[in-house]
Amino acid sequence: MVQRMMRVAGVDGCPGGWIVVETSLNLNAATWKIAPNWNAIGAVAQIIAVDMPIGISSDGVRQCEVEARAALSPCGSRVFKTLPRGALRFAQSEWMAANQWSKAQGFGGISKQTWNIRPRILEIDHALTAADQDRVFEAHPELAFARLNGGKPLASKHLPEGRALRTRLLRAAGFEKIDVWLGALRGSGAKADDLLDACALVLTARHIARGTARHLPEEVERDARGLGMTISY
């Protein structure tokens, strides 16, 4: 395939399901949409970077997350610790029971933030196989933004200055319509930081397509289902 015709996508979980930004390698003809579930994403992109754990370890420790936290220091807490695979059997309403079970197993607690994205983790885990990982890659927008910012983590995306800097960096990177897109979010089921994160993930997908991405760890770990546990940026 001629590389200039390749399409890449960034996907981030959002209250309405998944926000998808898809574009060509040179960021022309970029589009965004909200998909209610993973199977409805329908991206034709050859490379998809998604901010969601792919591969769930038995004990909740993933080396990719350990190294991602180190790479984002002193903001490593922005990389949530993924829950252990056994905790997926608990219903969404059973966070306290799952948390107690995880602690009793010696795996440590499960944060509420991680538990809140459990439905999205389950969607990915049910939908993907190891073969799909030639196309779908786990990524993290904070790593993408830090790389775009010369290796320095940005102020929190929950602060006005953090959102403003993210917007400026994306505009400078080639997302010319980012302000228009942000203005069109009302009622979409997504927040401004969801869209900004998905755009940053597009840049990671482009790095992967061009062979310039960085992958954590260098040696891929695999979970019980054979899924590789790697974070790319």
C-alpha positions as CSV (number, residue, x, y, z in Angstrom):
1,M,0.0,0.0,0.0
2,V,1.3,3.5,-0.9
3,Q,2.0,5.0,2.5
4,R,0.4,8.4,1.6
5,M,-2.9,6.6,1.2
6,M,-2.8,5.1,4.6
7,R,-5.3,6.2,7.2
8,V,-4.7,6.3,10.9
9,A,-7.1,6.7,13.9
10,G,-7.0,7.6,17.5
11,V,-9.7,6.2,19.8
12,D,-10.5,7.2,23.4
13,G,-13.2,6.1,25.7
14,C,-15.8,8.7,26.5
15,P,-19.2,8.9,28.4
16,G,-21.0,8.2,25.1
17,G,-18.9,5.2,24.2
18,W,-15.8,5.8,22.1
19,I,-14.6,9.0,20.4
20,V,-12.8,8.3,17.1
21,V,-10.6,10.6,15.1
22,E,-9.6,9.3,11.7
23,T,-7.4,10.9,9.1
24,S,-4.6,10.4,6.5
25,L,-1.0,10.4,7.5
26,N,-0.7,14.1,6.5
27,L,-3.8,14.8,8.6
28,N,-5.9,15.7,5.6
29,A,-9.6,14.9,5.5
30,A,-9.7,14.3,9.2
31,T,-13.1,13.4,10.8
32,W,-14.4,12.6,14.2
33,K,-17.4,10.7,15.5
34,I,-18.8,9.0,18.6
35,A,-19.4,5.3,18.4
36,P,-21.6,3.7,21.1
37,N,-19.5,0.6,21.3
38,W,-16.3,-0.9,20.0
39,N,-17.9,-2.9,17.3
40,A,-19.6,0.2,16.0
41,I,-16.3,2.1,15.5
42,G,-16.1,1.1,11.9
43,A,-12.7,2.7,11.3
44,V,-11.1,1.8,8.0
45,A,-7.7,3.0,9.3
46,Q,-4.8,0.6,8.8
47,I,-3.4,1.7,12.2
48,I,-5.5,2.4,15.3
49,A,-4.1,3.7,18.6
50,V,-6.5,3.4,21.5
51,D,-6.3,4.6,25.1
52,M,-7.5,1.5,26.8
53,P,-5.6,-1.5,28.3
54,I,-5.1,-4.3,25.8
55,G,-4.0,-7.5,27.6
56,I,-4.9,-8.0,31.3
57,S,-2.3,-9.6,33.6
58,S,-3.3,-12.1,36.2
59,D,-2.0,-10.0,39.1
60,G,-2.8,-6.5,37.8
61,V,0.9,-5.7,37.2
62,R,1.8,-4.7,33.6
63,Q,5.4,-3.8,32.8
64,C,4.2,-1.4,30.1
65,E,2.4,0.6,32.7
66,V,5.3,0.5,35.1
67,E,7.6,1.9,32.4
68,A,5.0,4.4,31.2
69,R,4.7,5.9,34.7
70,A,8.5,6.2,34.8
71,A,8.5,7.9,31.4
72,L,5.9,10.4,32.6
73,S,7.6,11.2,35.9
74,P,6.7,13.3,37.9
75,C,3.2,12.8,36.5
76,G,3.3,9.0,36.4
77,S,0.0,8.7,38.4
78,R,-1.8,9.6,35.2
79,V,-1.2,6.0,34.1
80,F,-3.8,4.0,36.0
81,K,-2.9,0.6,37.3
82,T,-5.1,-2.0,35.4
83,L,-7.2,-4.4,37.4
84,P,-6.2,-8.1,37.6
85,R,-8.0,-10.4,35.1
86,G,-9.9,-12.2,37.8
87,A,-11.6,-9.0,38.8
88,L,-13.4,-8.9,35.5
89,R,-15.8,-11.5,36.7
90,F,-17.4,-9.1,39.1
91,A,-20.4,-7.0,38.0
92,Q,-20.0,-3.3,37.5
93,S,-22.0,-2.7,40.7
94,E,-19.5,-4.8,42.7
95,W,-16.5,-2.5,42.9
96,M,-16.2,-2.9,46.7
97,A,-16.3,-6.7,46.4
98,A,-13.8,-6.7,43.5
99,N,-11.5,-4.4,45.5
100,Q,-11.6,-6.6,48.6
101,W,-11.0,-9.7,46.5
102,S,-8.0,-8.1,44.8
103,K,-6.5,-7.1,48.1
104,A,-7.1,-10.5,49.6
105,Q,-5.2,-12.1,46.6
106,G,-2.2,-9.8,47.4
107,F,-2.7,-7.8,44.2
108,G,-3.5,-4.5,45.9
109,G,-6.6,-2.4,45.5
110,I,-8.5,-1.4,42.4
111,S,-9.0,2.4,42.0
112,K,-12.5,3.7,41.3
113,Q,-11.1,5.4,38.2
114,T,-9.9,2.1,36.8
115,W,-13.2,0.4,37.8
116,N,-15.2,3.0,36.0
117,I,-13.5,2.1,32.7
118,R,-14.1,-1.6,33.3
119,P,-16.9,-1.8,30.6
120,R,-14.5,-0.4,28.0
121,I,-11.8,-2.8,29.1
122,L,-14.2,-5.7,28.7
123,E,-15.2,-4.5,25.2
124,I,-11.6,-4.5,24.1
125,D,-10.8,-7.8,25.7
126,H,-13.8,-9.5,24.1
127,A,-13.3,-7.9,20.7
128,L,-9.5,-8.3,20.1
129,T,-7.2,-11.3,19.5
130,A,-3.4,-11.3,19.2
131,A,-3.8,-11.2,15.4
132,D,-5.7,-7.8,15.7
133,Q,-2.6,-6.3,17.3
134,D,-1.0,-5.8,14.0
135,R,-3.6,-3.0,13.5
136,V,-4.8,-2.0,17.0
137,F,-2.3,-0.7,19.4
138,E,-2.6,0.4,23.1
139,A,-1.4,4.0,23.5
140,H,-1.6,6.7,26.1
141,P,-2.4,10.3,25.3
142,E,-0.3,11.7,28.1
143,L,2.8,10.1,26.6
144,A,1.7,11.3,23.2
145,F,1.4,14.9,24.4
146,A,4.7,14.7,26.3
147,R,6.5,13.6,23.2
148,L,4.8,16.5,21.2
149,N,6.0,18.8,24.0
150,G,9.7,17.9,23.7
151,G,9.4,15.1,26.3
152,K,8.0,17.2,29.1
153,P,4.6,16.2,30.6
154,L,1.9,18.9,30.3
155,A,-0.1,20.5,33.1
156,S,-3.2,18.5,34.0
157,K,-5.9,18.4,31.2
158,H,-8.4,19.3,33.9
159,L,-6.8,22.8,34.2
160,P,-7.5,25.6,31.7
161,E,-3.8,26.0,31.0
162,G,-3.4,22.3,30.4
163,R,-6.3,22.2,27.9
164,A,-5.1,25.4,26.2
165,L,-1.6,24.0,25.7
166,R,-2.9,20.7,24.4
167,T,-5.1,22.6,21.9
168,R,-2.1,24.7,20.7
169,L,0.1,21.7,20.3
170,L,-2.5,19.9,18.3
171,R,-3.2,22.9,16.1
172,A,0.6,23.3,15.5
173,A,0.8,19.6,14.6
174,G,-1.7,20.0,11.8
175,F,-5.2,19.7,13.4
176,E,-6.4,22.9,11.8
177,K,-10.1,22.4,12.7
178,I,-9.5,21.5,16.3
179,D,-11.3,24.7,17.6
180,V,-14.3,24.0,15.4
181,W,-14.4,20.4,16.6
182,L,-14.3,21.5,20.2
183,G,-17.1,23.9,19.6
184,A,-19.2,21.1,18.1
185,L,-18.9,18.8,21.1
186,R,-22.0,19.9,23.0
187,G,-24.5,17.1,23.2
188,S,-22.2,14.6,21.6
189,G,-21.5,12.4,24.6
190,A,-17.8,13.4,24.8
191,K,-15.8,16.1,26.6
192,A,-13.1,18.4,25.3
193,D,-10.3,16.3,26.9
194,D,-11.7,13.2,25.2
195,L,-11.4,14.8,21.8
196,L,-8.0,16.2,22.5
197,D,-6.8,12.9,23.7
198,A,-8.1,11.1,20.6
199,C,-6.3,13.6,18.4
200,A,-3.0,13.0,20.3
201,L,-3.5,9.3,19.7
202,V,-3.7,9.9,16.0
203,L,-0.2,11.2,16.2
204,T,0.9,8.0,17.9
205,A,-0.8,5.9,15.2
206,R,1.1,7.9,12.6
207,H,4.4,7.2,14.4
208,I,3.5,3.5,14.4
209,A,2.7,3.7,10.7
210,R,6.0,5.5,10.0
211,G,8.1,3.2,12.2
212,T,9.0,6.0,14.5
213,A,6.9,5.0,17.5
214,R,8.4,4.0,20.9
215,H,7.1,0.9,22.6
216,L,7.1,0.0,26.3
217,P,8.5,-2.4,27.2
218,E,11.0,-3.4,24.5
219,E,10.2,-7.1,25.1
220,V,6.5,-7.8,24.8
221,E,4.7,-9.4,27.7
222,R,1.6,-11.5,26.9
223,D,-1.4,-12.2,29.1
224,A,-3.4,-15.5,29.5
225,R,-5.2,-14.8,26.2
226,G,-2.0,-14.3,24.3
227,L,-2.5,-10.5,24.0
228,G,0.6,-8.4,24.0
229,M,0.8,-5.8,26.7
230,T,2.6,-2.9,25.2
231,I,2.0,0.9,25.3
232,S,3.1,2.8,22.2
233,Y,3.7,6.5,21.8
